[in-house]
Structures are given as structure tokens and as C-alpha cells.
Amino acid sequence: MLRAIHIPALLRRARAFALPLVILVILISSLTVGLLLERHSVSYRAVQRQVNNYRNHHFAAGIKECVLRWLDTARGRVDQSIDDDGLAFTIDVQGEGRIDVYFFDAQGTILSDTSTLTGRRREILEDMKFLLDQVDPDQLADLHQRLYRPVGPPEMSIDTIPEIALKALCLAVVNSPEKALQTAAALVARRESGKCNPGDIANVLRDLPIEERERKEIAAMLVPTPVLYEVRAETRDADGTLLHKASGLYKLDESRNDTFKQGGCFLTWDILPIDDDRPGENSR
């Protein structure tokens, strides 16, 4: 005898089986679409990075070439060829805007990477960093960007080195902490009286109660005229709105310095965020 088949019950079981299957298919489809979109997004970002790198490379190359041409006109007197805001020259782009190029003394900072140095210079810089590490971080919060640099000469510019770094230098060299702080105070007083000239550092140190070796070591670590500059380029449209900002550390080549030529090279070049619209904002 054949058993009766209950059709509504079969339909309910079929629907109960189909519902998870439909959800699974939708989930797989969603993951597939998401993966395709992600791959497209990654590909787009990669292409955009290449375009930006290409554009930034050629922009940097153009700025560097202009800097070299301007240095020829400065004739070895960079510090005398910039205005009070650090502006060196302006490139006017007809109908588009302008590019302002600034030079800032970047040698008033401590060389953070001492791996290429040897002898006493390396010891002094390492001792300076050790002493600064003992200072309350809150006291260095506003100075951290102006304390260290990754490249450049080990010598520091007396006109722009922060006072706390100058104290660290003297403490790293002079055996007596009292005399070290007295030495730092004398150097600070000299620079506050006006821009230092060649020979000023030696003259100040000569009258202090420290050893001759200590005088020579401090004098060897300080320079009155920097050879390392931060070169900053700011692009603005015709209305003066800041569109692009980049900067790099430029080291003058003293061996090529003569009446008509001033060589050198860029050690770094980076794109900066447009965080404000103040022209020639000095990172020092």
C-alpha cells in the first residue's frame, strides 16, 4: 500500500534547505566583489604613488637645479644673500603662481647617526645624546625637532644650536660641571650680542678657566658660519594659497667655494604636509 506524500511538509523542508544556501551564495558574492574592489583600489593606489613619485622627482630636480644656479649668484655668501625670513629667491610661473625657496640654518642640531665618525668627535656627540636623554622629556617636547638631524657634518652652528644642547656639549667636554655651565653661559651671552664671526668662539673660550684641550674640543665642535642648510620650497597659486611644500638638507661643498662658484649637494629631500599657510615657516 503506498504511503501518502504530504506535499506542504516537503516544501517547507526544501525552503529550509535553500535559505542557508542562498545566504552562503550571497556571502561568497559579497566577498568576491569586495576582493575585486580591494584589488582595484590597491592597483589604483600603486599607480597613484608612481605618478606622485614621478611628479615629485621632477619637481625636486627642477628646484635643485634652480638652487645651484642661485648659489652661483650668492658667491659663497649664502647667509648674506637671504632676507630676514630666510627667503632666497622666488620662481614666478606666468599665470599659475610662484615657488618661494627658503634657506634656513640647519646645522644648529646634533648629528644623530654617529656610525661614520671616529675618535673624539664621536665620543662627544654620544655623550651629548646621553646627557639629553636624562632631561625630563617635557622640557624637550618643543625642542625635539630642533635637536637632532640624521645627516650632515658633526660640527654645530653656534648661532642656532639650542641652549640646552650647548650646555650638553660643554658638559661632555669640560671635566668640572660648574665650569662647563660657565662656559655655556659665556657662549650664549656672546651670540645674544649679535651674529658670531670667525674667531669669536676662540676669543670667548680663551678667557674661561678651562683646560686648553677643552677649549680646542669645544671650538672644533662649533662653527660661526653653517655649511648645512634646510632648503624649503613652497608652491603657491596666483591667490597665494599654499599648494605644495617640500624641503631637504643641503650641504655646501667648501672645497668648491670660490668667488664665482658655490657647489654642494642635497642630502635629503622630503614632501612636507601642508599644515598651515604661514610663508617661510621655519622648522628651527
Residue pairs with C-beta under 8 A, 6 or more apart in sequence:
56 246
56 271
59 233
59 244
59 246
60 246
60 248
60 266
60 269
63 99
63 101
63 231
63 233
63 246
64 266
64 269
66 89
66 91
66 101
67 101
67 231
67 250
68 264
70 88
70 89
70 101
71 78
71 252
71 261
71 262
71 263
71 264
72 260
72 261
72 262
73 81
74 80
74 81
74 88
74 262
75 259
75 260
75 261
75 262
76 257
76 258
76 259
76 262
78 88
78 103
78 229
78 252
78 262
79 105
79 225
79 226
81 88
82 88
82 102
82 103
85 102
85 279
85 280
85 282
86 102
86 103
86 104
86 232
86 280
86 282
87 100
87 101
87 102
87 280
88 101
88 102
88 103
89 101
90 98
90 99
90 100
90 101
91 98
91 99
91 101
92 98
93 99
95 238
96 237
96 238
97 235
97 236
97 237
97 238
97 243
98 235
98 236
99 233
99 234
99 235
99 236
100 233
100 234
100 236
100 279
100 280
101 231
101 232
101 233
101 234
102 230
102 231
102 232
102 233
102 234
102 280
102 282
103 229
103 230
103 231
103 250
104 229
104 230
104 232
104 282
104 283
104 284
105 157
105 159
105 160
105 226
105 228
105 229
105 230
105 284
106 149
106 152
106 226
106 228
106 229
106 230
106 249
106 284
107 152
107 153
107 155
107 156
107 157
107 160
107 223
107 226
107 227
107 228
107 229
108 146
108 156
108 157
108 158
108 159
108 160
108 161
108 162
108 165
108 226
108 284
109 146
109 147
109 148
109 149
109 156
109 161
109 165
110 125
110 128
110 129
110 132
110 147
110 148
110 149
110 156
110 165
111 117
111 125
111 148
111 149
111 150
111 151
111 152
111 153
111 154
112 129
112 148
112 149
112 150
113 150
113 151
114 122
114 125
114 126
114 154
117 125
117 154
120 217
121 154
121 220
121 221
122 154
124 169
124 172
124 173
124 217
124 221
125 154
127 168
127 171
127 172
128 165
128 168
128 169
128 172
131 168
131 171
131 172
132 140
132 147
132 164
132 165
132 168
135 164
139 164
140 147
140 164
143 162
143 164
145 283
146 162
146 283
146 284
147 162
147 165
149 228
149 249
150 268
151 249
151 267
151 268
152 228
152 249
152 251
152 267
153 227
153 228
153 251
154 221
155 220
155 221
155 222
155 223
156 165
156 169
156 221
156 222
156 223
157 222
157 223
157 224
157 225
157 226
157 228
158 166
158 187
158 191
158 196
158 201
158 222
158 223
158 224
159 191
159 195
159 196
159 224
159 226
160 226
160 284
161 169
161 222
163 184
163 188
166 184
166 187
166 188
167 180
167 181
167 184
169 184
169 218
169 221
169 222
170 180
170 181
170 183
170 184
170 187
170 218
171 177
171 180
171 181
171 184
173 180
173 214
173 217
173 218
173 221
174 180
174 183
174 210
174 211
174 214
174 218
175 211
175 214
176 210
179 208
179 209
179 210
182 208
182 209
183 205
183 208
183 210
183 214
183 218
186 204
186 205
186 207
186 208
187 201
187 204
187 205
187 222
190 196
190 200
190 201
190 204
195 224
196 224
197 224
198 224
198 225
200 224
201 218
201 219
201 222
201 224
202 215
202 219
205 215
205 218
205 219
206 215
208 215
227 251
227 252
227 254
228 249
228 250
228 251
228 252
229 249
229 250
229 251
229 252
230 247
230 248
230 249
230 250
230 283
230 284
231 247
231 248
231 249
231 250
231 266
232 245
232 246
232 247
232 272
232 280
232 283
233 244
233 245
233 246
233 247
234 242
234 244
234 245
234 279
234 280
235 242
235 243
235 244
235 245
236 242
236 243
237 243
241 277
242 274
242 277
242 279
243 274
244 271
244 274
245 271
245 272
245 273
245 274
246 269
246 270
246 271
246 272
247 269
247 270
247 272
247 283
248 266
248 267
248 268
248 269
248 270
249 266
249 267
249 268
250 264
250 265
250 266
250 267
251 264
251 265
251 267
252 262
252 263
252 264
253 262
253 263
253 264
253 265
255 263
256 262
256 263
256 264
257 263
